[in-house]
Each structure stands twice: as structure tokens, then as C-alpha cells.
């Protein structure tokens, strides 16, 4: 993964993300996962994309799910709320882990979600007893991982036989030198590790997975963005946790999508 300090500086721009979100919402007495979604579903397509991931996971209340790079915990909570599965999230950014834990507590979801601070590229160092998991997710995280084959091998080792691994990443579909930075996932080209869908398939296959055909989720992401624009602005957004520079970064994502340089792609792999 890119340098830990650079990673924390890029993602950890707000010291207390949970406090910022709750303050913007007016610290309501009742809170739902949909109230939080504009800020904690930190990926293209938001909650709609997470729902597509849940459909692909095919898990139920007896299953354990690993959410790799869990951020503020939005996808983990939606998976747990929808399926009843227990979800363990791991993320490198300490403020995100603290916020995810606090927000799950506010939603009375501490019993079926938990969050761990750790480097997802060092899964083999977590020690015995962590797995096996029945399924795993990787949502807009692979762009920060340089050696994807080694990483996928680590995920393979944490899954039970037949376990499903759903990857939903921004992937490379054009000339990487034409992409303007900073992006939400990287401040510069040299700490961005975008790769093509075919490279992901090769890395997953090399790690021992059986891999389904990649699905370009650009239409889903565009529909979700259009729905957001048509509605009244929510009191929270990704800018709440990424700071005032987020608008510029998001605009660069939109430009790269429109130019055909990148695409949000979902891949389902089975152990």
C-alpha cells in the first residue's frame, strides 16, 4: 500500500468524522443508515452500489463478512442490516475506524458490526482466529494497493471454501497519464495504483479464485448521481468527512469517467 502517513493525510482530513456527521445532521435522537449514506457510503453509486454488492454476496444471518477498507462503516452496516450477517471491517485510517465504531453504536449495531484498525495488505499478520469468513468485500480500495495478486492471495486464505469475494473498484479503462489529480483515492499519480479489469481478473485467478465476468457499473453510478442532484441537498455529504477540497477531487473523477479513462467495475470471485 502507499505510505501510511500519506494515506492518513489524504483520507484523515477531518479529525472527528462521526462528530462532524452527527453535528451536520443536528445530532438527531433517531438515526438510520439512510441518514448517514450521503457521507458514509464512500464510493461511486453510494447505497445503490452497496445494494448491488449485497445481492452478489449471497449471505444470510449465519454468515460472517469481511469488509476490507471499511471507511466510515456505511457498507458494513448496510450489509448487516439487510442480511443479518455479522460484518467485520478493517481500515488503515484510525479516525475512520473510530468513527465507524461510534456510528454503529449510535445505530445500536455494535452487536453485528465491528471495526479494526490495520493494514489490509498484511492480512497474514492478523493472527489465528480472524477467519474464516463466508464472504468479503473490497469497495474502492484496490486503487491504493500496488501488489494486487499478493493481496488477493491473502483474502483467499481468509475465506471459507465457496466464499464469495465482491470487488467494486474504480478501474483503468484509458491512458493513466491523462488522469488529473488529486482524486478522492490518491493525491498524485505516484500513489495511485489503478489497474484494468483484465488485470484484476488475472490477479484474482492467480490467487486461486474462480472469477465471473467484470460488470461495468457506470450506468448505476450515473443514475445514483442523477437522483442525488434531483433531490434536495442532504445535510451531510462526502465533503463533510473529506473537507472542502472534495468538490475539486470529485469533479476530476467525473471528468475522467466522461473521458472513458476510468470506470466503476464490479467483479465477483469465488474461493
Secondary structure, DSSP 4 states (H G I P E B T S, - for coil): ---HHHHHHHH--STTHHHHHHHHTT--SS--HHHHHHHH--STTHHHHHHHHHHHH---TT-EEEEET-TTSHHHHHHHHHH--EEEEEES-HHHHHHHHHHHHHTT-TTTEEEEE--GGGGGGS-TTS--EEEEEEES-GGG-S-HHHHHHHHHHHEEEEEEEEEEEEEE-S-GGG--S-BTTBSSGGG-----HHHHHHHHHHTT-EEPPPEE-HHHHHHHHHHHHHSPPPS--HHHHH-TTHHHHHHHHHHHHHTTSEEEEEEEEE-
